[in-house]
Amino acid sequence: MSELIQEFNEGSFKSTIANGVTLVDFHAVWCGPCRMLAPILEEVAKDFSGKAKIGKVDIDAEEKIASEYQVTSVPTMVLFKDGKEMNRLVGLRDAASIKHFIQEVL
């Protein structure tokens, strides 16, 4: 994990998404497409550094968060603005799609 992408847990999740724009990647270690998404999110995180936060939630380690946000398949990317869910993407996406997705709420 890079310094640009945070790993969220139950203790840090709500406070981190409470302010600003945050893209949360709900993923699992065993998920192939999730592993393919990791370098794409690194690129996105560099482009949005200082404008939006990028984080990950491991659905197996943080089942309560995944359940609360009704994440039923991975990867699922949920975009929050000031703690409120704005939109979500399910499945592997390219960097351009994810950047556009974030840009819509900035």
Secondary structure, DSSP 4 states (H G I P E B T S, - for coil): --TTEEEP-TTTHHHHHTSSEEEEEEE-TT-HHHHHHHHHHHHHHHHTTTT-EEEEEETTT-HHHHHHTT--SSSEEEEEETTEEEEEEES---HHHHHHHHHTT-
